[in-house]
Amino acid sequence: MSSRTPRWFTRSLVLGLLASAGGLRAAPAFAQLGFRDLDPAHPVPVEDASPVARYAFELLTPWDYVQPAGAAGENHLDVDLNYGVAMNWHAGFRLPVALGPGGESGVAGIGAFALYNPVREGAGVPAFSLRGDFFSPTGASARAGLTAIATRSFGAARVHLNAGAAAGDGANEELPRWHGGLALDYTFFRPSLLVVGALSASQPGEGDPTESEVSAGLRWQWTPTMVVEAGAGRRLSSTGPDLRLTLGLSNTFGFRRMVPVRPPTGPITVRGRAEQFYYPGAFNWGFLERYPEAARLFNAFDYGHAILYERLTTTPAGDPAWLEVGKFDYLTTDLLVRPPRLPIAEEAIFPAYAARYWPAALAFDWAHAFHRQVYDVLSDERLAPASRDSLVEVLTDYYLSRRDLAFAPVPKSMALMLDQPYSGAFLRAYPKFNGLIWAYHWLQVGLYEPLVTEATAPARRAGIDAAVAAFRAMIPRNFPASMPMTPQVAPTFTARHPRAAAIFDNLHSLHDIISDILLSDVVPPDNKRAAIEAALEEFRDGTRNVMSDEAWRAPAAHHAH
């Protein structure tokens, strides 16, 4: 902290940063929901092992109040900027601003950091990351440190363990000589809320007494791109702050020029568990804003798929009534009536499935993001129809650029779903839940048609409302008799965007195939992952087992399960 920094500079910096954070909310942006991301000091002094998605920026502006023992309280404003530089790692800088007593205010130093995540969480394996930090305080010696971070999921709960050390002279609260911490968090999927508690300890400098602290906090997804966090901590040791409070905002955003679209060529070279930022644009989240009644249903659909896959992963031989009666009734009488306002954190619902079958989880997540972005573009009233169509094709190219995740943009043979040894296992055991999944798929493609056929905003709204009403009329027993296909449900959309239509049909076919594989006794438990990965590989390959255009556009009866 420096007393020489003019007050006008500090005030201008703080006001400017707060204004920037608020302005970014309205800027072209797209974000994966970030309320489960724990940063190294906010809202508790323990971090999780997740990196920022590739091509994503994350801006954090937390305010801290620290009450040292027997001294006046101090205020701090941190400015942290992270960027997903590449698969599985991010880098950034931090600028803490001190607003201390007696006018001692100013920039307290500057830091840089990078986090690398070589091990994503798997079955019985925690996620593991390494974080390197460099911090140079104003008027004091710089320090460099390394922190090991582990995260392990247990249902909606997670445990995090941090241990780190730093080298350099003097004491440094920002980067102590050593530090460690243990945290437990829990996700409430419906309100997009995470609560966390932590125990931590550190030694600021060599020979200093150890400081220990108990803390608790929460993170709440306020908007699709903005997270609000709050936390409090109190010392357990004889030294350290009597009280620590934190309140902050984090915002995730991207720039279109930093996510180049490269046409897929050659063999697949990317293979990993890395998330990638969605294609940035002012259109994002527009469908949720304009048609919340329809958009929020997708969040309930995500829960339905997640709870299904988790059940089939952990208890495939369990009582069918658990899904067919209990969860079916919950979905149809509760969650679909009052769906979550924002997309849910699916890994909190299906941790065992995500750990064991992560290639499928990532492929579905990437396709679902594409689904939602197409809705956003087609519902953007600021764009001319030709611009919407052009942008949908750009989104399709961007989706296909992840060749390790993307489904083929041509329709795959229905024999892959209907004529395998395991085919139909889920439909036979769970006819009602299967029908509900097909109703989901009908609405997901049926919403496209009024967006491309109607010429006016009121007509588009009427068409969306009619599609939602038709979906609700299917519940609880008037479900589709076969898996809905996009050419039959949305023929105009299919004619304009055949690649996207084929991708969505392949996505929906693979949903059914994976349900069959997970449930069927024909596939031994030890072979299920190999069978799922073989199906994924097949549906990424657009050179074999492809339907002709005529067969694809045939009546839906040809596609009965």
C-alpha positions in Angstrom: 0.0 0.0 0.0 1.3 3.5 -0.9 0.4 6.7 0.8 1.8 8.7 -2.1 -0.9 7.7 -4.6 -3.2 10.7 -5.0 -6.8 10.2 -3.9 -8.2 11.4 -7.2 -6.3 8.6 -9.0 -7.6 5.9 -6.6 -11.1 7.2 -6.8 -11.0 7.5 -10.6 -9.6 4.0 -10.9 -12.2 2.4 -8.6 -15.1 4.2 -10.3 -13.8 3.4 -13.7 -13.5 -0.3 -12.9 -16.9 -0.5 -11.4 -18.4 1.2 -14.5 -16.5 -1.2 -16.7 -17.8 -4.2 -14.9 -21.4 -2.9 -15.2 -20.9 -2.0 -18.9 -19.5 -5.5 -19.7 -22.8 -7.0 -18.7 -24.5 -5.5 -21.7 -21.6 -6.0 -24.1 -21.4 -8.8 -26.6 -20.9 -11.8 -24.3 -21.5 -15.4 -23.8 -20.5 -17.4 -20.7 -20.7 -20.8 -19.2 -22.4 -20.4 -15.9 -19.6 -19.6 -13.4 -21.2 -19.7 -10.0 -19.4 -22.9 -9.1 -15.9 -21.4 -9.8 -14.1 -20.6 -6.6 -11.4 -18.0 -7.0 -8.3 -18.1 -4.8 -9.4 -15.4 -2.3 -13.1 -15.0 -2.9 -15.5 -15.8 -1.3 -13.2 -18.0 0.8 -9.4 -18.4 0.7 -9.6 -21.8 -1.1 -9.7 -22.3 -4.9 -11.2 -25.0 -7.1 -9.2 -26.8 -9.8 -11.3 -25.7 -12.8 -9.7 -23.5 -15.5 -11.4 -20.8 -17.4 -12.8 -22.0 -20.7 -10.6 -21.4 -23.8 -11.2 -17.9 -25.3 -13.1 -16.7 -22.2 -12.3 -13.6 -20.2 -13.3 -13.5 -16.6 -13.3 -10.1 -14.8 -13.6 -10.1 -11.0 -14.0 -7.0 -8.9 -14.3 -8.1 -5.2 -14.3 -5.6 -2.4 -12.8 -6.7 1.0 -13.1 -5.3 4.4 -10.4 -6.4 6.9 -10.6 -5.7 10.6 -7.1 -6.3 12.1 -6.9 -7.0 15.9 -6.8 -3.7 17.7 -6.5 -1.5 14.6 -8.8 0.4 12.3 -10.5 -1.5 9.5 -9.2 -1.5 6.0 -10.9 -1.6 2.6 -9.5 -3.2 -0.5 -10.7 -3.5 -4.1 -9.2 -6.3 -6.2 -9.3 -6.2 -10.0 -8.5 -9.7 -11.4 -8.7 -10.5 -15.1 -8.4 -14.2 -16.3 -8.2 -15.4 -19.8 -8.5 -18.9 -21.1 -5.3 -19.0 -23.2 -5.5 -22.6 -24.4 -7.1 -25.9 -23.5 -7.0 -26.5 -19.8 -5.1 -23.4 -18.7 -5.7 -19.8 -18.1 -3.5 -16.8 -17.2 -4.2 -13.3 -15.9 -3.2 -10.4 -13.7 -4.4 -8.8 -10.5 -4.3 -5.3 -9.3 -5.3 -4.8 -5.6 -6.2 -1.2 -4.6 -6.0 -0.3 -0.9 -8.4 2.2 0.7 -6.8 2.3 4.2 -7.3 4.6 7.2 -5.8 8.0 7.4 -5.9 8.6 3.6 -3.3 5.8 3.0 -4.9 4.7 -0.3 -3.5 3.5 -3.6 -2.4 0.6 -5.7 -1.0 -2.0 -3.3 1.0 -3.8 -6.0 0.6 -5.9 -9.1 0.5 -9.6 -9.7 0.4 -12.2 -12.5 -0.6 -15.8 -12.4 -1.3 -18.9 -14.5 -3.3 -22.1 -13.8 -2.7 -25.4 -15.6 -5.2 -28.3 -15.2 -3.5 -31.5 -16.4 -6.0 -33.8 -14.7 -9.7 -33.4 -14.9 -11.9 -35.3 -12.4 -12.6 -38.9 -13.3 -14.0 -42.0 -11.7 -12.1 -42.1 -8.4 -9.7 -39.4 -9.5 -9.9 -35.8 -8.3 -9.2 -32.9 -10.5 -5.7 -31.5 -10.1 -4.3 -28.2 -11.0 -1.1 -26.2 -10.5 -1.2 -22.4 -10.1 1.9 -20.2 -10.3 1.8 -16.6 -8.9 4.1 -13.6 -9.0 3.3 -10.6 -6.9 5.2 -7.3 -6.5 3.8 -5.2 -3.6 4.3 -1.4 -3.7 7.5 -0.6 -1.8 8.4 -4.2 -0.9 10.1 -7.2 -2.3 8.4 -9.3 -5.0 7.5 -12.9 -4.4 6.8 -16.0 -6.6 4.8 -19.0 -5.5 3.3 -22.3 -6.6 0.0 -23.8 -5.4 -1.3 -27.3 -5.8 -5.2 -27.6 -6.1 -7.4 -30.7 -5.9 -11.2 -31.0 -6.3 -13.3 -34.0 -5.7 -17.1 -34.3 -6.3 -19.6 -36.2 -4.1 -23.0 -35.6 -5.7 -23.8 -31.9 -5.5 -21.1 -31.5 -2.9 -17.4 -30.9 -3.6 -14.2 -31.0 -1.5 -11.3 -28.8 -2.3 -7.7 -28.9 -1.0 -5.1 -26.3 -1.6 -1.4 -26.2 -0.5 1.2 -23.7 -1.6 4.5 -22.0 -0.9 6.2 -18.8 -2.0 9.8 -17.6 -2.2 10.9 -14.0 -1.5 11.9 -11.6 1.2 9.7 -10.1 3.9 6.1 -10.7 4.8 3.4 -10.6 2.2 -0.3 -11.1 2.9 -1.0 -11.3 -0.8 1.4 -14.1 -1.4 2.3 -15.7 2.0 5.4 -17.8 2.6 3.1 -20.9 2.8 -0.6 -21.4 2.8 -3.1 -24.3 2.8 -6.8 -24.8 3.0 -9.7 -27.2 2.9 -13.2 -26.3 1.7 -16.5 -28.0 1.2 -19.2 -26.6 -1.1 -22.7 -27.6 -2.1 -24.7 -26.6 -5.2 -28.4 -25.8 -5.2 -29.2 -26.3 -8.9 -32.6 -24.6 -9.0 -31.6 -21.1 -7.8 -28.0 -21.4 -9.3 -26.5 -21.0 -5.8 -23.4 -22.4 -4.3 -22.6 -22.3 -0.6 -19.1 -23.0 0.8 -17.2 -23.2 4.1 -13.5 -23.4 4.5 -10.6 -23.7 7.0 -7.3 -22.1 6.0 -3.9 -21.3 7.4 -0.9 -19.3 6.3 2.4 -17.8 7.4 3.0 -14.3 5.9 6.8 -14.3 6.3 9.6 -16.4 7.7 9.4 -16.4 11.5 5.9 -14.9 11.6 3.2 -16.7 13.6 0.8 -18.9 11.8 -2.6 -17.3 11.0 -5.6 -19.6 10.7 -9.2 -18.7 9.7 -12.6 -20.1 9.4 -14.7 -18.7 6.6 -18.0 -19.2 4.7 -19.5 -17.7 1.5 -21.9 -18.0 -1.3 -21.9 -17.5 -5.1 -25.2 -16.8 -7.0 -25.7 -16.6 -10.7 -27.4 -13.3 -11.1 -27.5 -13.2 -14.9 -26.2 -15.7 -17.4 -22.9 -13.8 -17.4 -22.7 -12.2 -14.0 -22.1 -13.9 -10.6 -22.6 -12.2 -7.2 -20.5 -13.5 -4.3 -20.2 -12.7 -0.6 -18.2 -14.2 2.2 -17.0 -13.7 5.8 -14.1 -15.0 7.8 -12.8 -14.9 11.4 -9.4 -15.8 12.8 -9.0 -19.0 14.9 -5.4 -18.1 15.9 -4.0 -15.4 18.2 -3.0 -13.4 15.1 -4.7 -12.4 12.0 -7.8 -10.4 11.2 -10.6 -10.3 13.7 -13.0 -10.1 10.8 -12.9 -10.4 7.0 -15.8 -9.5 4.7 -16.0 -9.8 1.0 -18.5 -8.8 -1.6 -18.0 -8.9 -5.3 -19.0 -9.4 -8.9 -17.5 -11.6 -11.6 -18.4 -11.3 -15.3 -17.4 -13.6 -18.1 -17.2 -12.3 -21.7 -15.5 -12.9 -25.0 -14.4 -11.1 -28.2 -15.4 -12.5 -31.5 -12.0 -11.8 -33.1 -10.4 -14.0 -30.5 -12.4 -17.1 -31.4 -11.5 -17.7 -35.1 -13.6 -20.2 -37.0 -11.4 -22.7 -38.8 -13.1 -25.2 -41.2 -12.4 -28.7 -39.9 -9.8 -30.5 -42.1 -7.7 -33.5 -41.6 -7.7 -36.0 -38.7 -9.0 -35.0 -35.2 -6.0 -33.6 -33.3 -7.7 -32.3 -30.2 -8.4 -34.8 -27.5 -9.0 -33.7 -23.9 -11.5 -32.6 -21.3 -11.2 -28.9 -22.1 -14.2 -26.6 -22.3 -14.2 -23.9 -24.9 -16.0 -20.6 -24.8 -19.1 -20.2 -26.9 -19.1 -18.0 -29.9 -19.4 -14.4 -28.7 -22.0 -12.0 -30.0 -24.6 -9.5 -29.0 -27.3 -12.0 -29.8 -26.4 -14.4 -27.0 -29.1 -15.0 -24.3 -31.6 -13.2 -26.4 -34.0 -16.1 -26.6 -34.1 -16.3 -22.8 -34.8 -12.6 -22.7 -37.5 -12.6 -25.4 -39.1 -16.0 -24.8 -38.4 -16.9 -21.1 -41.4 -19.3 -21.0 -39.9 -21.5 -23.7 -36.2 -21.0 -22.9 -36.5 -21.9 -19.2 -38.0 -25.3 -20.2 -34.6 -26.2 -21.6 -33.2 -26.0 -18.1 -35.8 -28.5 -16.9 -34.9 -30.7 -19.9 -31.2 -30.6 -18.8 -32.1 -31.8 -15.4 -34.2 -34.6 -16.8 -31.3 -35.9 -19.0 -28.8 -35.5 -16.1 -30.9 -37.4 -13.5 -31.6 -40.1 -16.1 -27.9 -40.6 -17.0 -26.8 -40.6 -13.3 -29.4 -43.2 -12.4 -28.4 -45.5 -15.3 -24.7 -45.0 -14.4 -25.0 -45.7 -10.7 -28.0 -48.0 -10.4 -28.9 -49.5 -13.8 -30.7 -52.5 -12.2 -32.6 -50.3 -9.7 -36.4 -50.2 -9.4 -37.8 -48.6 -12.6 -40.4 -46.8 -10.5 -37.7 -44.4 -9.2 -37.5 -42.8 -12.7 -40.7 -43.9 -14.2 -42.9 -42.7 -11.4 -41.0 -40.6 -8.8 -38.8 -38.5 -11.1 -41.4 -38.5 -13.9 -44.0 -37.0 -11.5 -41.5 -34.5 -10.2 -40.6 -33.3 -13.7 -44.1 -33.1 -15.1 -45.9 -31.6 -12.0 -43.1 -29.5 -10.6 -40.0 -28.7 -12.5 -41.6 -28.3 -15.9 -44.2 -26.1 -14.3 -41.6 -23.9 -12.5 -38.4 -24.5 -14.4 -35.1 -23.0 -13.3 -34.5 -19.5 -14.5 -31.0 -20.2 -15.8 -29.2 -23.2 -17.2 -28.3 -25.7 -14.5 -24.9 -27.0 -13.4 -25.3 -30.5 -14.8 -22.2 -31.9 -13.2 -23.8 -31.3 -9.8 -26.7 -33.6 -11.0 -24.7 -36.3 -12.7 -21.2 -36.4 -11.1 -20.7 -40.2 -11.6 -21.7 -40.1 -15.2 -19.6 -37.0 -15.9 -16.5 -38.6 -14.3 -16.9 -42.0 -16.0 -18.3 -40.9 -19.4 -16.8 -37.4 -19.8 -16.4 -37.6 -23.6 -20.2 -37.9 -24.0 -20.8 -35.2 -21.4 -18.6 -32.8 -23.2 -20.0 -33.6 -26.6 -23.6 -33.1 -25.4 -22.7 -29.9 -23.7 -21.1 -28.5 -26.8 -24.1 -29.4 -28.9 -26.6 -28.0 -26.4 -24.7 -24.7 -26.5 -25.0 -24.7 -30.3 -28.7 -25.4 -29.9 -29.2 -22.4 -27.7 -27.1 -20.1 -29.7 -29.2 -20.9 -32.8 -32.3 -19.9 -30.9 -30.6 -16.7 -29.9 -29.7 -15.7 -33.4 -33.1 -16.6 -34.9 -34.9 -14.6 -32.2 -32.8 -11.5 -32.6 -35.1 -8.8 -33.9 -32.2 -6.5 -34.6 -30.9 -8.7 -37.4 -32.3 -9.0 -40.9 -33.5 -12.4 -42.0 -30.5 -12.9 -44.3 -28.1 -11.9 -41.5 -29.7 -14.4 -39.2 -29.3 -17.2 -41.7 -25.7 -16.2 -42.3 -24.9 -16.1 -38.7 -26.5 -19.6 -38.1 -24.0 -20.9 -40.7 -21.1 -19.2 -38.9 -22.2 -20.8 -35.6 -22.3 -24.2 -37.4 -18.8 -23.7 -38.6 -17.7 -22.8 -35.1 -19.4 -25.8 -33.6 -17.8 -28.1 -36.2 -14.3 -26.6 -35.4 -14.2 -28.7 -32.3 -13.8 -31.9 -34.2 -13.2 -33.9 -31.1 -16.7 -33.0 -29.9 -18.9 -32.1 -32.9 -21.4 -34.5 -34.4 -21.4 -34.9 -38.1 -23.4 -32.3 -40.2 -25.0 -35.1 -42.2 -27.8 -37.4 -41.0 -26.5 -40.7 -39.6 -28.3 -44.0 -40.4 -31.2 -44.8 -38.1 -29.9 -48.4 -37.9 -27.3 -47.1 -35.5 -30.1 -46.4 -33.0 -32.6 -49.1 -34.0 -30.7 -52.2 -35.1 -28.0 -52.7 -32.4 -28.1 -55.5 -29.8 -28.9 -53.0 -27.1 -31.5 -51.0 -29.1 -34.8 -50.3 -27.4 -33.7 -51.3 -23.9 -34.6 -48.0 -22.4 -37.9 -47.7 -24.2 -39.0 -51.1 -23.0 -38.1 -50.5 -19.4 -39.1 -46.8 -19.2 -41.8 -46.0 -21.7 -43.1 -42.9 -20.0 -39.7 -41.4 -19.3 -38.6 -42.2 -22.8 -41.8 -40.5 -24.1 -41.0 -37.4 -22.1 -37.5 -37.3 -23.6 -39.0 -37.5 -27.1 -41.3 -34.7 -26.2 -38.3 -32.6 -25.2 -36.7 -33.3 -28.5 -39.9 -32.4 -30.4 -40.0 -29.0 -28.7 -36.3 -28.4 -29.2 -36.6 -28.6 -33.0 -40.2 -27.4 -33.2 -39.3 -24.0 -31.8 -37.1 -23.3 -34.8 -40.0 -23.4 -37.4 -41.9 -20.3 -36.3 -38.6 -18.4 -35.9 -37.8 -18.9 -39.6 -41.3 -19.0 -41.2 -43.1 -16.0 -39.5 -42.4 -12.5 -40.9 -43.3 -10.4 -37.9 -42.4 -10.4 -34.2 -46.0 -10.9 -33.0 -46.4 -13.9 -35.4 -43.1 -15.4 -34.1 -44.3 -15.0 -30.6 -47.6 -16.6 -31.4 -45.7 -19.5 -33.1 -43.4 -20.0 -30.0 -46.4 -19.9 -27.7 -48.3 -22.5 -29.9 -45.2 -24.8 -29.8 -45.0 -24.6 -26.0 -48.7 -25.3 -25.7 -48.4 -28.3 -28.0 -45.6 -29.6 -25.9 -47.5 -29.2 -22.6 -50.5 -31.0 -24.2 -48.3 -34.0 -24.7 -47.9 -34.4 -20.9 -48.5 -36.8 -19.2 -49.3 -39.4 -21.8 -49.7 -38.1 -25.4 -46.0 -38.4 -26.2 -44.6 -38.9 -29.8 -44.7 -42.5 -31.0 -41.3 -42.2 -32.5 -38.2 -40.1 -32.1 -39.0 -36.6 -33.6 -36.8 -35.8 -36.7 -36.1 -32.2 -37.6 -37.1 -32.5 -41.3 -40.7 -33.5 -40.3 -41.1 -31.1 -37.3 -39.2 -28.1 -38.8 -39.0 -28.5 -42.6 -38.3 -24.9 -43.4 -35.5 -24.7 -40.9 -34.1 -27.9 -42.3 -34.2 -26.5 -45.8 -32.3 -23.4 -44.8 -29.9 -25.0 -42.4 -29.5 -28.7 -43.3 -26.2 -29.1 -41.5 -27.6 -27.8 -38.2 -30.7 -29.9 -38.6 -28.6 -33.1 -39.1 -26.4 -32.2 -36.1 -29.5 -31.9 -33.9 -31.0 -35.2 -35.1 -27.6 -37.0 -34.5 -27.5 -35.5 -31.1 -31.0 -36.8 -30.2 -30.3 -40.2 -31.7 -27.1 -40.5 -29.6 -29.1 -39.5 -26.5 -31.3 -42.6 -27.0 -28.3 -44.8 -27.8 -26.4 -43.9 -24.7 -29.5 -44.6 -22.6 -29.8 -48.0 -24.2 -26.1 -48.8 -23.6 -26.1 -47.7 -20.0 -29.2 -49.9 -19.2 -28.8 -52.9 -21.5 -27.4 -56.2 -20.0 -26.1 -56.9 -23.5 -23.2 -54.5 -22.8 -21.2 -55.7 -19.8 -20.4 -52.9 -17.2 -16.7 -53.0 -18.0 -17.5 -52.4 -21.7 -20.0 -49.6 -21.4 -17.5 -46.8 -21.7 -15.9 -48.3 -24.8 -19.3 -48.8 -26.3 -20.2 -45.2 -25.7 -16.9 -43.9 -27.1 -17.4 -46.1 -30.2 -20.9 -44.5 -30.6 -19.4 -41.0 -30.2 -16.8 -41.8 -32.8 -19.4 -43.1 -35.2 -21.5 -40.0 -34.9 -18.5 -37.7 -35.4 -17.8 -39.5 -38.7 -19.7 -38.1 -41.7 -18.3 -40.5 -44.2 -20.1 -43.7 -43.3 -23.5 -45.0 -42.3 -25.1 -41.8 -43.6 -28.8 -41.6 -44.6 -29.8 -40.4 -48.0 -31.5 -37.0 -48.1 -34.7 -38.8 -49.3 -34.7 -41.2 -46.4 -34.0 -38.5 -43.9 -37.0 -36.5 -45.0 -39.3 -39.5 -45.1 -42.3 -39.6 -42.7 -41.5 -40.0 -39.0 -43.1 -43.5 -39.0 -39.9 -44.7 -40.7 -38.0 -43.8 -37.6 -40.0 -45.6 -35.0 -38.0 -47.1 -32.2 
